[in-house]
């Protein structure tokens, strides 16, 4: 292949990705204004001023573009998590940084967060393109691996000693499920609002603290100022504020 042909191919690939991002952004705008149920390929084509056939060259159906939107959000989440793992503190402090970063993600990308569950249902998985689902699975695995790596580092540093009946993945699942569950309920369940509980940040901090203290993950809450850690995390995640 000649250099000109390679440049042409590269330009076309770049234009393809840019056009696909336009469709994803349009889908996000429509969902914000009208809800997921009112999203259609026709509306995406109208908003972006492309023919509907062009939209279908990128996404096979509405469910496919919902997965594309979710994939776009997960890419941002992965970037945020990768940054969070560089927080200058202990492995346990970095776990808290991941959790607060996750909370910020729900505020920045509420539509994508809401889609994280629905994009795992058979109704969407069966209709979305296999490639898109593979990309989602691979990206989610990278995110999980970041958490698992922090747990592994804590074990190597003797900050954490697993009981004989517990696996490393058990801790990973517990942290993930608890944080995701609290953030989901905080966004979607009106019943939660009837509880006179602390604000979400405080709940995440206290519940993660109780869980990790229960595991004996050092430094324990009684031996460390995690209020100071929390303030340092906020400054780390929001350097401009």
C-alpha positions in Angstrom: 0.0 0.0 0.0 1.4 3.4 -1.0 1.8 6.2 1.5 -1.0 8.2 0.0 -3.3 5.2 0.2 -2.4 4.7 3.9 -3.0 8.4 4.6 -6.4 8.2 2.9 -7.3 5.1 4.9 -6.2 6.8 8.1 -8.2 9.8 7.3 -11.3 7.8 6.6 -10.9 5.9 9.8 -10.6 9.1 11.7 -13.7 10.5 10.0 -15.6 7.3 10.7 -14.7 7.6 14.5 -15.6 11.3 14.6 -18.9 10.6 12.9 -19.7 7.8 15.2 -19.0 10.0 18.2 -21.4 12.6 16.8 -24.1 9.9 16.8 -23.3 8.9 20.4 -23.4 12.5 21.5 -26.7 13.0 19.8 -28.2 10.0 21.5 -27.0 11.4 24.8 -28.7 14.7 24.1 -32.0 13.1 23.1 -32.0 10.9 26.2 -31.4 13.9 28.4 -34.3 15.8 26.8 -36.8 13.0 26.2 -35.7 9.8 28.0 -34.4 6.5 26.7 -37.8 5.3 25.5 -38.0 8.2 23.0 -34.6 7.6 21.4 -34.9 6.6 17.8 -32.5 6.2 14.9 -34.6 8.8 13.0 -34.1 11.4 15.7 -30.4 10.8 15.7 -30.2 11.2 12.0 -32.3 14.4 12.1 -30.2 15.9 14.9 -26.9 15.2 13.3 -28.2 16.0 9.7 -27.1 12.6 8.4 -29.1 10.1 6.4 -30.6 7.3 8.5 -28.7 4.8 6.4 -25.4 6.5 7.5 -26.4 6.0 11.1 -27.0 2.3 10.4 -23.5 2.0 9.0 -22.3 2.7 12.5 -25.0 1.1 14.7 -27.2 -1.8 13.9 -30.2 -0.7 16.0 -31.2 1.5 18.9 -29.9 -1.1 21.4 -26.5 -1.0 19.7 -26.2 2.8 20.1 -27.3 2.5 23.7 -24.3 0.1 24.2 -22.2 2.6 22.3 -23.2 5.3 24.7 -22.4 3.0 27.6 -19.1 2.2 26.1 -18.3 5.9 25.7 -19.0 6.4 29.4 -17.0 3.4 30.5 -14.0 4.8 28.6 -14.2 7.9 30.7 -14.7 5.8 33.9 -11.6 3.8 33.0 -9.6 7.0 32.6 -10.8 8.4 35.9 -10.0 5.1 37.7 -6.5 4.9 36.2 -5.9 8.4 37.4 -7.3 7.5 40.9 -4.9 4.7 41.3 -2.1 7.2 41.2 -3.3 8.9 44.3 -0.3 9.3 46.7 -1.4 7.2 49.6 -1.9 3.6 50.8 -3.7 1.0 48.8 -6.7 1.4 51.1 -6.7 5.2 50.5 -6.6 4.5 46.8 -9.7 2.3 47.1 -11.5 5.2 48.7 -10.3 7.4 45.8 -11.7 5.0 43.3 -15.1 5.1 45.1 -15.2 8.9 45.1 -14.1 8.9 41.5 -17.0 6.6 40.8 -19.4 9.0 42.5 -18.1 11.9 40.3 -18.7 9.7 37.3 -22.4 9.4 38.1 -22.6 13.1 38.2 -20.7 13.7 35.0 -22.3 10.9 33.0 -25.7 10.1 34.6 -27.2 8.6 31.4 -24.3 6.2 30.9 -24.4 5.2 34.6 -28.1 4.4 34.3 -27.4 2.3 31.2 -24.8 0.1 32.9 -27.5 -2.2 34.2 -29.8 -2.2 31.2 -27.0 -2.8 28.8 -26.4 -6.1 30.6 -29.9 -7.4 30.1 -30.6 -10.0 27.4 -33.0 -7.7 25.7 -30.2 -5.4 24.8 -27.3 -7.9 24.6 -29.3 -10.0 22.1 -29.8 -7.0 19.7 -26.6 -5.1 20.0 -23.7 -6.0 17.7 -21.3 -8.8 19.0 -18.4 -6.4 18.5 -19.9 -3.7 20.7 -20.7 -6.3 23.5 -17.1 -7.6 23.3 -15.8 -4.1 23.6 -18.0 -3.5 26.7 -16.9 -6.7 28.3 -13.2 -6.0 27.7 -13.5 -2.4 29.0 -15.4 -3.5 32.1 -12.7 -6.1 32.8 -10.0 -3.5 32.6 -11.9 -1.5 35.2 -12.3 -4.5 37.5 -8.6 -5.3 37.1 -7.7 -1.9 38.5 -9.6 -2.7 41.7 -8.1 -6.2 41.8 -4.6 -4.9 41.4 -5.0 -2.6 44.4 -6.2 -5.6 46.5 -3.2 -7.6 45.3 -0.9 -4.8 46.2 -2.4 -4.6 49.7 -1.8 -8.3 50.2 1.8 -8.1 49.0 2.4 -5.2 51.4 0.8 -7.1 54.3 -1.8 -4.4 54.7 -4.4 -7.2 54.1 -4.4 -10.8 55.1 -7.2 -12.9 53.6 -9.0 -15.4 55.8 -8.8 -19.0 54.6 -12.4 -19.1 53.5 -12.2 -15.9 51.4 -10.9 -15.2 47.9 -9.4 -12.0 46.6 -12.3 -11.7 44.2 -14.8 -11.8 47.1 -13.4 -8.5 48.4 -13.5 -7.1 44.9 -17.1 -8.1 44.4 -18.1 -6.8 47.8 -16.6 -3.4 47.2 -18.0 -3.1 43.7 -21.5 -4.2 44.7 -21.7 -2.0 47.7 -20.5 1.1 46.0 -22.5 0.5 42.8 -25.6 -0.3 44.9 -25.4 2.9 47.0 -24.9 5.1 43.9 -27.7 3.4 42.1 -30.2 3.7 45.0 -29.1 7.3 45.5 -30.1 8.1 41.9 -33.1 6.0 41.3 -35.0 4.9 44.4 -37.4 7.5 45.9 -37.8 5.3 49.0 -34.2 6.0 50.0 -35.1 9.7 50.3 -37.4 8.9 53.2 -34.4 7.6 55.2 -32.7 10.2 57.3 -29.2 9.0 56.3 -26.0 10.9 55.7 -25.1 12.4 52.4 -23.8 10.0 49.7 -20.1 10.8 50.2 -20.3 10.2 53.9 -22.2 7.0 53.4 -19.6 5.7 50.9 -16.8 6.6 53.2 -18.4 5.1 56.3 -19.6 1.9 54.7 -16.3 1.2 52.9 -14.5 2.0 56.2 -16.6 -0.6 58.1 -16.2 -3.2 55.3 -12.4 -2.8 55.1 -12.0 -2.6 58.9 -13.9 -5.9 59.0 -11.4 -7.4 56.6 -8.6 -6.0 58.8 -7.3 -4.0 55.9 -4.6 -1.6 57.3 -4.4 1.2 58.2 -7.6 0.7 60.3 -10.0 3.6 60.8 -9.0 3.9 64.5 -5.3 4.3 63.4 -5.7 6.8 60.5 -7.3 10.1 59.8 -9.5 9.2 56.9 -11.3 12.6 57.1 -7.9 14.1 56.0 -7.6 11.4 53.3 -11.1 12.3 52.0 -10.2 16.0 51.8 -6.9 15.2 50.0 -8.8 13.0 47.6 -11.2 15.8 46.7 -8.3 18.1 46.0 -6.6 15.4 43.9 -9.7 14.7 41.8 -10.6 18.4 41.5 -7.3 20.3 41.3 -8.9 23.4 39.8 -11.6 23.8 42.4 
